[in-house]
Amino acid sequence: MPKALVTGSAGFIGYHLSRRLLELGWQVIGFDAMTDYYDVALKTRRHELLEAFEGFCPVVARLEEPGRLTRLLDETAPEIVVHLAAQAGVRYSIEEPQGYVESNLIGTFNLLEAVRAVPVRHLLMASTSSVYGANEKMPYAETDKADTQMSFYAATKKANEAMAHAYAHLYGMPVTMFRFFTVYGPWGRPDMALFRFVRAILEGEPIEIYNHGRMRRDFTYVDDLVEALVRLAEVPPARPETARAIAPGDSLSPVAPFRIVNIGNARPVELMDFVAAVEKALGREAEKIYMEMQPGDVPATWADTSLLKRLTGYCPDTPVEEGVARFVAWYRDYHGL
Ligand SMILES: NC(=O)c1ccc[n+]([C@@H]2O[C@H](COP(=O)([O-])OP(=O)(O)OC[C@H]3O[C@@H](n4cnc5c(N)ncnc54)[C@H](O)[C@@H]3O)[C@@H](O)[C@H]2O)c1
């Protein structure tokens, strides 16, 4: 049975990826600290569902715990590591930046050190579309310069990309970093717009619409994202013989087995169309409060997914109406509504 270490396995994306790997017959070591950034009961429930699979082994610990990840890799020898554990969230990084230093910088450093000590076939790590920051050229391509991060969250993820590149170069470890674009779906995060909108509408509360609704997001349905991850796991980057061997549009490093890949829907949706999809799925109209743009936020995101398509033959394509309806069905079921 192939074996994977998934960090952040009690998180939204980590849960879905772990579940899919288990269904495919993998053994999964699920590493998560169950942090209290949002409802811990939701994380506990996700892990309980994974524990129904024989191949799942949960480990509750923090990335920052010295030596913990190295010992774990040594004991379990997984083929791949998928690093999803992080302090996520753009807005919260303005209030509480320290947690981002601990989980994203120190935590990721420990993970890289562990993989240096106990090499794996492929290390896959989460970055974010937020690293494109103030870029105005759309769609965002991996080969575009991305040097204008607008939030501390994005800055720590950009730092993770640089840290992983250096380790890939120095120690020859194959690393793929993926930039996710607004992922949504069942078991989603309570701090994200979809969850907040649905909760508010069902409770008869108004919803807050930032930048007066002039926002576009490349919403990515979680099952599509997982499909892309599972396929990318089979395409570890190799160090190129020469820089000229790198195909145009490929983000492969000229000096390391390291690549960055966007995972998005490649079809940005207007925020008000997204709200309309939520209203339709709930059969209720939302009361809306129009607000200014929030600090750290960007007005639009849009992924160029041609590299993903070239590497895996796959591109996310679930329309938001369908994905939102599935989220609403899950939300009602989970809350017994
Ligand atoms: N959901 C999105 O739209 C999105 C977009 C871009 C990037 N990402 C990235 O994808 C990854 C997964 O995101 P998610 O939406 O599933 O978030 P999530 O918050 O649901 O999951 C992250 C998990 O990591 C765990 N964790 C946090 N700090 C930890 C630490 N120091 N040690 C051990 N565990 C720790 C948390 O308990 C949580 O369960 C993150 O790296 C995030 O930055 C997510």
The ligand as an ORCA input file, in Angstrom:
! r2SCAN-3c Opt
* xyz 0 1
  N      -9.149     27.048      1.434
  C      -8.636     27.888      0.534
  O      -9.367     28.546     -0.211
  C      -7.143     28.046      0.392
  C      -6.673     28.942     -0.591
  C      -5.301     29.093     -0.741
  C      -4.420     28.366      0.028
  N      -4.896     27.523      0.988
  C      -3.914     26.764      1.775
  O      -4.276     25.398      1.776
  C      -3.923     24.774      2.998
  C      -5.145     24.109      3.617
  O      -6.142     25.100      3.837
  P      -7.565     24.784      4.468
  O      -8.543     25.683      3.812
  O      -7.794     23.322      4.488
  O      -7.317     25.349      5.956
  P      -7.723     24.735      7.389
  O      -7.478     25.830      8.370
  O      -9.071     24.131      7.322
  O      -6.648     23.579      7.581
  C      -5.370     23.770      8.108
  C      -5.144     22.734      9.202
  O      -3.811     22.899      9.680
  C      -3.813     22.728     11.084
  N      -2.682     23.503     11.629
  C      -2.540     24.854     11.621
  N      -1.393     25.211     12.205
  C      -0.797     24.043     12.588
  C       0.436     23.758     13.248
  N       1.240     24.733     13.635
  N       0.757     22.449     13.468
  C      -0.084     21.458     13.067
  N      -1.267     21.678     12.456
  C      -1.604     22.965     12.228
  C      -5.150     23.260     11.569
  O      -5.567     22.671     12.801
  C      -6.080     22.910     10.410
  O      -6.811     21.738     10.653
  C      -3.313     25.883      3.864
  O      -1.920     25.824      3.716
  C      -3.866     27.153      3.250
  O      -3.018     28.250      3.494
  C      -6.238     27.344      1.188
*
